[in-house]
Each structure stands twice: as C-alpha cells, then as structure tokens.
C-alpha cells in the first residue's frame, strides 16, 4: 500500500518547479499532479496510454481531437490513448490529478 497527501504533493511540485509531478508508478497505472498557470500554454503531446484528469482547482477547457470540454473543480475527463489533447483558455490556475493506464512511458 502507498498513501499520499495532496498538500505534500503540491509542496513538492512547487519546490521542483514542475508542471507535472509523477507520484505513483506501477505496471498497470501511473498517477501525477499536473498544474498549469492561468494564461499559460499546455504543450503536451498525445500519450500512448488512456488518461483521466480529475480537476482539483482552476478553470480551463480541455481540447480533445478538436472538441472542447469545460475543466473546473470536480470535472472527470477521459482521454483515449493517442488522441491529440491539451488544456486551452486557462482562465484560472489549473490543478489536476492525472491517471494513466497502463503506466505512462517515460
């Protein structure tokens, strides 16, 4: 078993000045904390794994294969493997838990 505290993950991500902090990796899945500042550009590329975002804070839109979906606290957003996607129109600092299955390739 492993347990994590969100505030500790947030502090670590801040210390490392990292947009993405992976905190769990097992063969079947990986998890990370993803943070984007208001007005910033999301430069991620498609992943080879299925992905779920759970939005913790902020306001943006997730553009997936040309379609837009609002991303606000409580949103659960699924992105199928290999689909082009990125957060756009980031109005408020965005923070999301990211779940990859299977684990994201490095």
C-alpha positions as CSV (number, residue, x, y, z in Angstrom):
1,X,0.0,0.0,0.0
2,X,1.0,3.6,-0.6
3,X,-0.7,6.7,0.7
4,X,-0.3,10.3,-0.4
5,X,-1.3,13.7,1.0
6,X,-2.3,16.3,-1.6
7,X,-0.8,19.2,0.2
8,X,2.6,17.4,0.3
9,X,2.4,16.7,-3.4
10,X,1.6,20.3,-4.1
11,X,4.5,21.5,-2.0
12,X,6.9,19.1,-3.7
13,X,5.7,20.2,-7.2
14,X,6.3,23.8,-6.1
15,X,9.8,23.1,-4.8
16,X,10.7,21.3,-8.0
17,X,9.0,24.0,-10.2
18,X,7.4,21.2,-12.1
19,X,4.2,21.3,-14.1
20,X,3.9,17.5,-13.8
21,X,4.9,15.5,-10.7
22,X,4.5,11.8,-11.1
23,X,4.0,10.3,-7.6
24,X,2.9,6.7,-8.4
25,X,4.2,4.2,-10.9
26,X,3.2,0.5,-11.1
27,X,2.9,-1.6,-14.3
28,X,-0.9,-1.2,-14.5
29,X,-1.1,2.6,-14.0
30,X,0.7,5.8,-13.0
31,X,-0.5,8.9,-11.4
32,X,0.7,12.5,-11.3
33,X,-0.2,16.1,-10.3
34,X,-0.5,18.4,-13.3
35,X,-0.5,22.2,-12.8
36,X,-0.8,25.0,-15.3
37,X,-0.8,28.7,-14.6
38,X,-3.5,31.0,-15.8
39,X,-2.8,32.2,-19.3
40,X,-0.1,29.6,-19.9
41,X,0.1,27.2,-22.9
42,X,-0.2,23.4,-22.5
43,X,2.4,21.8,-24.7
44,X,1.7,18.1,-24.1
45,X,1.6,15.7,-26.9
46,X,-0.7,12.6,-27.3
47,X,0.1,9.7,-25.0
48,X,0.1,6.0,-25.8
49,X,-2.0,5.4,-22.7
50,X,-5.6,6.1,-21.7
51,X,-5.8,9.0,-19.4
52,X,-8.2,10.5,-16.8
53,X,-7.9,14.0,-15.4
54,X,-9.6,14.8,-12.1
55,X,-9.7,18.6,-11.8
56,X,-9.0,19.9,-8.3
57,X,-8.8,23.6,-9.0
58,X,-8.9,26.2,-11.7
59,X,-10.8,26.9,-14.9
60,X,-9.9,25.9,-18.4
61,X,-11.1,23.9,-21.4
62,X,-9.8,20.6,-22.5
63,X,-9.5,20.4,-26.3
64,X,-9.5,16.7,-27.4
65,X,-9.3,16.0,-31.1
66,X,-10.9,19.4,-31.9
67,X,-13.7,19.1,-29.3
68,X,-13.9,21.4,-26.2
69,X,-15.0,20.4,-22.7
70,X,-15.1,22.7,-19.6
71,X,-12.5,21.8,-16.9
72,X,-13.5,23.0,-13.5
73,X,-13.2,21.6,-10.0
74,X,-14.8,18.2,-9.8
75,X,-14.6,17.5,-13.6
76,X,-13.5,14.0,-14.6
77,X,-12.2,14.0,-18.1
78,X,-11.2,10.8,-20.0
79,X,-8.9,11.0,-23.0
80,X,-8.4,7.9,-25.1
81,X,-4.8,6.9,-25.9
82,X,-3.2,8.6,-28.9
83,X,-5.7,11.4,-29.2
84,X,-4.3,14.9,-29.6
85,X,-5.3,16.9,-26.5
86,X,-4.4,20.0,-24.5
87,X,-5.8,22.4,-22.0
88,X,-6.7,25.8,-23.6
89,X,-8.2,29.1,-22.4
90,X,-6.7,28.6,-19.0
91,X,-8.5,31.3,-17.0
92,X,-7.5,30.3,-13.5
93,X,-4.5,28.3,-12.3
94,X,-5.3,24.7,-13.1
95,X,-4.5,21.7,-10.9
96,X,-5.5,18.2,-11.8
97,X,-4.7,14.6,-10.8
98,X,-3.8,12.6,-13.8
99,X,-4.3,8.8,-14.0
100,X,-2.6,6.8,-16.8
101,X,-3.4,3.2,-17.6
102,X,-1.1,1.4,-18.2
103,X,1.7,3.4,-16.7
104,X,2.9,6.3,-18.8
105,X,6.1,5.6,-20.7
106,X,9.0,7.9,-19.8
